[in-house]
Amino acid sequence: MVRGLWWGGQAMKLTKPIAQSINVLGPLIRKLRIESGLSQKELAGCCEKRGLHLTRGTLAKIESRVRFVKACELFIIAKVLKKRMERFYPLHYGALVPAAIG
């Protein structure tokens, strides 16, 4: 089991396959880091300079979907990679769902 997420005030237990399917940011961070020409150690060092203590090992866990990235971490990672926060979410993320309208 993976640490739970809060949903409607309740903690949900997630199995590893479900947690990995929800954790879409790790592989994208890896892709953008490589495109930027940075190693994990270099990205972690740049984050450290901006006040985020992020080790290479922690970044490896994020990229391999073992660990979720926190919002405050994503903010700094996006700044270092010179990407807008919206770049880290699917295009349909936050779109209105027909059942939710009305």
Backbone as ProteinMPNN parsed JSONL, in Angstrom:
{"seq_chain_A": "MVRGLWWGGQAMKLTKPIAQSINVLGPLIRKLRIESGLSQKELAGCCEKRGLHLTRGTLAKIESRVRFVKACELFIIAKVLKKRMERFYPLHYGALVPAAIG", "coords_chain_A": {"N_chain_A": [[0.831, -1.191, 0.0], [0.367, 2.29, -0.597], [1.054, 5.477, 0.824], [-1.856, 7.226, 1.88], [-4.234, 9.317, 0.092], [-6.034, 12.349, 0.582], [-9.453, 12.487, 0.346], [-12.429, 13.985, 0.083], [-12.342, 14.512, 2.833], [-11.612, 12.106, 3.848], [-9.101, 9.643, 4.308], [-7.598, 7.872, 1.733], [-6.483, 4.65, 0.946], [-4.044, 3.664, -1.288], [-3.21, 1.35, -3.799], [-0.041, 0.323, -5.095], [0.05, 0.184, -8.045], [-2.194, 1.794, -8.694], [-1.523, 4.234, -7.474], [0.761, 4.867, -8.96], [-0.367, 5.275, -11.475], [-1.785, 7.566, -11.006], [0.193, 9.349, -10.372], [1.462, 11.357, -12.406], [3.341, 13.29, -12.821], [6.07, 12.742, -12.314], [7.456, 11.28, -14.52], [7.205, 13.286, -16.466], [8.641, 15.401, -15.351], [11.178, 14.242, -15.434], [11.508, 14.035, -18.263], [11.454, 16.784, -19.046], [13.628, 17.712, -17.576], [15.775, 16.326, -18.757], [15.555, 17.348, -21.366], [16.325, 19.921, -20.785], [18.956, 19.577, -20.371], [20.033, 18.869, -17.919], [21.412, 17.007, -15.213], [20.167, 14.746, -12.676], [21.41, 15.403, -10.278], [22.328, 18.01, -10.846], [19.885, 19.391, -11.257], [18.764, 19.088, -8.699], [20.667, 20.558, -7.254], [20.278, 23.149, -8.315], [17.687, 23.605, -7.422], [18.158, 23.629, -4.703], [19.603, 26.017, -4.456], [17.544, 27.769, -4.751], [16.205, 27.489, -2.454], [14.926, 25.087, -1.928], [15.211, 22.086, -0.428], [16.238, 19.39, -1.934], [17.227, 16.282, -2.649], [19.332, 14.313, -4.87], [18.537, 11.689, -4.75], [15.891, 11.885, -3.787], [14.731, 13.232, -5.929], [15.07, 11.263, -7.876], [13.275, 9.345, -6.896], [10.873, 10.743, -7.209], [10.811, 11.053, -10.009], [10.628, 8.391, -10.796], [8.155, 7.691, -9.933], [7.824, 6.759, -7.357], [7.556, 8.457, -5.271], [5.349, 11.102, -4.534], [5.279, 14.405, -5.912], [5.416, 17.43, -4.153], [3.345, 20.379, -4.061], [4.741, 22.768, -3.505], [7.313, 21.95, -4.128], [7.087, 21.383, -6.846], [6.614, 23.928, -7.818], [9.124, 25.224, -7.499], [10.759, 23.502, -9.011], [9.616, 23.873, -11.551], [10.282, 26.573, -11.95], [13.111, 26.406, -12.037], [13.425, 24.786, -14.307], [12.411, 26.512, -16.109], [9.719, 26.541, -16.933], [6.206, 26.944, -17.315], [3.754, 26.459, -14.738], [1.415, 25.267, -15.686], [2.302, 23.604, -17.668], [2.866, 21.186, -16.553], [0.607, 19.71, -16.265], [-2.048, 17.706, -17.674], [-3.701, 18.642, -20.748], [-6.499, 18.617, -20.52], [-6.885, 18.916, -17.838], [-8.645, 20.223, -15.16], [-10.729, 21.064, -16.73], [-14.188, 21.639, -17.346], [-16.478, 19.165, -16.463], [-19.145, 17.545, -18.064], [-21.144, 16.346, -16.366], [-20.751, 17.729, -14.052], [-21.606, 20.229, -14.507], [-24.151, 22.566, -14.019]], "CA_chain_A": [[0.0, 0.0, 0.0], [1.038, 3.581, -0.657], [0.431, 6.445, 1.716], [-3.168, 7.616, 1.367], [-4.583, 10.663, -0.326], [-7.268, 12.835, 1.205], [-10.547, 12.622, -0.611], [-13.664, 14.261, 0.808], [-12.107, 14.435, 4.265], [-11.262, 10.729, 4.197], [-7.841, 9.16, 3.756], [-7.764, 6.702, 0.868], [-5.298, 3.831, 0.754], [-3.848, 3.386, -2.704], [-2.262, 0.302, -4.135], [1.063, 0.892, -5.863], [-0.295, 0.458, -9.448], [-3.116, 2.937, -8.779], [-0.752, 5.43, -7.129], [1.635, 5.194, -10.078], [-1.158, 5.806, -12.578], [-2.174, 8.923, -10.615], [1.405, 10.154, -10.3], [1.87, 11.609, -13.784], [4.333, 14.356, -12.893], [7.445, 12.257, -12.27], [8.041, 11.084, -15.85], [7.266, 14.558, -17.171], [9.787, 16.129, -14.785], [12.374, 13.609, -16.021], [11.588, 14.432, -19.675], [11.819, 18.202, -19.134], [14.986, 17.854, -17.032], [16.697, 15.851, -19.792], [15.503, 18.339, -22.442], [17.059, 21.101, -20.32], [20.362, 19.23, -20.302], [20.447, 18.782, -16.526], [21.397, 15.717, -14.524], [19.372, 14.821, -11.44], [22.219, 16.122, -9.284], [22.331, 19.432, -11.211], [18.561, 19.934, -10.966], [18.656, 19.171, -7.239], [21.506, 21.677, -6.825], [19.594, 24.403, -8.686], [16.551, 23.739, -6.498], [18.752, 23.99, -3.404], [19.938, 27.448, -4.531], [16.289, 28.516, -4.654], [15.627, 27.269, -1.134], [14.24, 23.804, -1.822], [16.125, 20.978, -0.147], [15.83, 18.254, -2.749], [18.415, 15.496, -2.977], [19.261, 13.558, -6.108], [17.754, 10.49, -4.451], [14.474, 12.267, -3.726], [14.327, 13.511, -7.307], [14.961, 9.957, -8.55], [12.017, 8.731, -6.45], [9.784, 11.479, -7.854], [10.801, 10.726, -11.434], [10.241, 6.996, -10.994], [6.796, 7.583, -9.396], [7.794, 6.161, -6.025], [7.164, 9.526, -4.358], [4.614, 12.207, -5.141], [5.909, 15.717, -5.793], [4.571, 18.393, -3.434], [3.081, 21.595, -4.839], [5.84, 23.726, -3.303], [8.463, 21.42, -4.861], [6.812, 21.559, -8.27], [6.766, 25.357, -8.112], [10.551, 25.514, -7.649], [11.243, 22.719, -10.154], [9.15, 24.578, -12.75], [11.113, 27.787, -12.089], [14.452, 25.996, -12.455], [13.329, 24.284, -15.679], [11.874, 27.621, -16.912], [8.445, 26.102, -17.498], [5.003, 27.391, -16.6], [3.135, 25.382, -13.961], [0.416, 24.599, -16.516], [2.995, 22.62, -18.514], [2.981, 19.929, -15.824], [-0.703, 19.077, -16.155], [-2.649, 17.385, -18.973], [-4.492, 19.737, -21.317], [-7.884, 18.564, -20.05], [-6.925, 19.055, -16.382], [-9.399, 21.38, -14.698], [-11.826, 21.376, -17.635], [-15.495, 21.299, -16.807], [-17.024, 17.862, -16.823], [-20.581, 17.765, -18.296], [-21.952, 15.953, -15.205], [-20.524, 18.699, -12.977], [-22.22, 21.505, -14.904], [-25.559, 22.688, -13.868]], "C_chain_A": [[0.875, 1.254, 0.0], [0.316, 4.518, 0.289], [-0.84, 6.998, 1.076], [-3.253, 9.054, 0.902], [-5.846, 11.071, 0.401], [-8.306, 13.04, 0.129], [-11.824, 12.825, 0.181], [-13.513, 14.129, 2.312], [-11.725, 13.06, 4.753], [-9.911, 10.378, 3.574], [-8.119, 7.906, 2.943], [-6.443, 5.945, 0.828], [-5.206, 3.485, -0.724], [-2.893, 2.223, -2.877], [-1.191, 0.928, -5.022], [0.702, 1.14, -7.328], [-1.237, 1.649, -9.603], [-2.361, 4.228, -8.498], [0.143, 5.833, -8.29], [0.85, 5.742, -11.26], [-1.638, 7.226, -12.283], [-0.977, 9.863, -10.676], [1.976, 10.366, -11.7], [3.016, 12.603, -13.891], [5.768, 13.86, -12.968], [8.083, 12.064, -13.636], [8.146, 12.384, -16.655], [8.429, 15.404, -16.66], [11.076, 15.566, -15.37], [12.569, 14.073, -17.464], [12.063, 15.88, -19.81], [13.225, 18.456, -18.602], [16.011, 17.457, -18.087], [16.736, 16.836, -20.96], [16.283, 19.604, -22.078], [18.552, 20.831, -20.177], [20.911, 19.126, -18.89], [20.443, 17.339, -16.038], [20.493, 15.861, -13.301], [20.119, 15.623, -10.384], [22.226, 17.625, -9.567], [20.984, 20.083, -10.915], [18.366, 20.095, -9.458], [19.464, 20.34, -6.707], [20.882, 23.026, -7.14], [18.399, 24.666, -7.766], [17.046, 24.185, -5.124], [19.082, 25.486, -3.36], [18.699, 28.321, -4.409], [15.55, 28.223, -3.355], [14.881, 25.968, -0.944], [15.27, 22.715, -1.588], [15.585, 19.739, -0.848], [17.095, 17.498, -3.122], [18.236, 14.802, -4.321], [18.411, 12.312, -5.915], [16.261, 10.769, -4.392], [13.943, 12.54, -5.124], [14.171, 12.213, -8.099], [13.661, 9.258, -8.168], [10.815, 9.424, -7.079], [9.672, 11.062, -9.315], [10.359, 9.292, -11.709], [8.881, 6.669, -10.375], [6.717, 6.872, -8.053], [7.281, 7.174, -5.016], [6.414, 10.594, -5.136], [5.408, 13.499, -4.952], [4.924, 16.648, -5.1], [4.417, 19.65, -4.288], [4.226, 22.596, -4.709], [7.105, 23.259, -4.027], [8.29, 21.639, -6.356], [7.003, 23.011, -8.686], [8.232, 25.693, -8.373], [11.129, 24.76, -8.853], [10.846, 23.401, -11.46], [9.981, 25.833, -13.001], [12.497, 27.429, -12.62], [14.444, 25.544, -13.917], [12.785, 25.335, -16.645], [10.613, 27.214, -17.677], [7.303, 26.661, -16.665], [4.398, 26.197, -15.869], [2.129, 24.595, -14.794], [1.03, 23.504, -17.37], [3.027, 21.238, -17.865], [1.654, 19.181, -15.698], [-1.253, 18.772, -17.539], [-3.533, 18.54, -19.449], [-5.914, 19.775, -20.776], [-8.001, 18.794, -18.544], [-7.644, 20.337, -15.994], [-10.542, 21.789, -15.614], [-13.148, 20.961, -16.981], [-15.965, 19.952, -17.34], [-18.531, 18.034, -16.968], [-21.444, 17.411, -17.078], [-21.828, 16.969, -14.066], [-21.168, 20.044, -13.282], [-23.707, 21.462, -14.555], [-26.148, 22.452, -12.567]], "O_chain_A": [[1.983, 1.256, 0.536], [-0.883, 4.375, 0.529], [-0.886, 7.212, -0.135], [-2.439, 9.896, 1.28], [-6.643, 10.218, 0.793], [-8.052, 13.696, -0.881], [-12.258, 11.915, 0.887], [-14.436, 13.688, 2.997], [-11.531, 12.861, 5.952], [-9.62, 10.773, 2.445], [-8.795, 6.99, 3.41], [-5.386, 6.561, 0.689], [-6.189, 3.062, -1.333], [-1.884, 2.127, -2.179], [-1.429, 1.967, -5.637], [1.013, 2.217, -7.837], [-1.094, 2.431, -10.543], [-2.542, 5.216, -9.21], [0.274, 7.022, -8.581], [1.358, 6.599, -11.984], [-1.872, 8.004, -13.208], [-1.125, 11.042, -10.998], [2.87, 9.636, -12.126], [3.607, 12.741, -14.962], [6.603, 14.489, -13.618], [9.147, 12.625, -13.897], [9.08, 12.554, -17.438], [9.123, 16.049, -17.446], [11.966, 16.322, -15.758], [13.673, 14.461, -17.846], [12.966, 16.17, -20.594], [13.937, 19.318, -19.117], [16.999, 18.161, -18.293], [17.807, 17.132, -21.489], [16.833, 20.275, -22.951], [19.327, 21.745, -19.895], [22.114, 19.275, -18.677], [19.574, 16.55, -16.409], [20.101, 16.97, -12.939], [19.521, 16.432, -9.675], [22.14, 18.429, -8.639], [20.932, 21.194, -10.387], [17.861, 21.119, -8.999], [19.01, 21.046, -5.807], [20.947, 23.947, -6.325], [18.137, 25.806, -7.382], [16.421, 25.019, -4.469], [18.863, 26.142, -2.342], [18.791, 29.482, -4.009], [14.411, 28.652, -3.171], [14.261, 25.761, 0.1], [16.108, 22.449, -2.451], [14.609, 19.129, -0.411], [17.944, 18.027, -3.839], [17.124, 14.715, -4.843], [17.655, 11.923, -6.806], [15.458, 9.98, -4.89], [12.834, 12.129, -5.465], [13.246, 12.079, -8.9], [13.014, 8.645, -9.018], [9.842, 8.764, -7.444], [8.583, 10.755, -9.803], [9.775, 9.017, -12.757], [8.499, 5.501, -10.299], [5.64, 6.427, -7.655], [6.648, 6.808, -4.026], [6.793, 10.948, -6.253], [6.117, 13.664, -3.96], [3.736, 16.654, -5.422], [5.261, 19.943, -5.134], [4.634, 23.203, -5.699], [7.888, 24.087, -4.492], [9.229, 22.032, -7.049], [7.495, 23.29, -9.78], [8.55, 26.368, -9.353], [11.904, 25.326, -9.625], [11.659, 23.494, -12.38], [10.343, 26.12, -14.142], [12.998, 28.072, -13.542], [15.351, 25.881, -14.678], [12.703, 25.093, -17.849], [10.455, 27.489, -18.867], [7.43, 26.828, -15.452], [4.514, 25.059, -16.325], [2.005, 23.382, -14.627], [0.336, 22.565, -17.758], [3.197, 20.232, -18.555], [1.602, 18.119, -15.077], [-0.962, 19.499, -18.489], [-4.046, 19.315, -18.642], [-6.476, 20.854, -20.591], [-9.115, 18.86, -18.023], [-7.283, 21.419, -16.456], [-11.253, 22.75, -15.323], [-13.191, 20.039, -16.166], [-15.849, 19.661, -18.531], [-19.157, 18.617, -16.083], [-22.401, 18.131, -16.792], [-22.711, 17.053, -13.212], [-21.263, 20.902, -12.405], [-24.4, 20.468, -14.77], [-27.365, 22.552, -12.412]]}, "name": "protein", "num_of_chains": 1, "seq": "MVRGLWWGGQAMKLTKPIAQSINVLGPLIRKLRIESGLSQKELAGCCEKRGLHLTRGTLAKIESRVRFVKACELFIIAKVLKKRMERFYPLHYGALVPAAIG"}
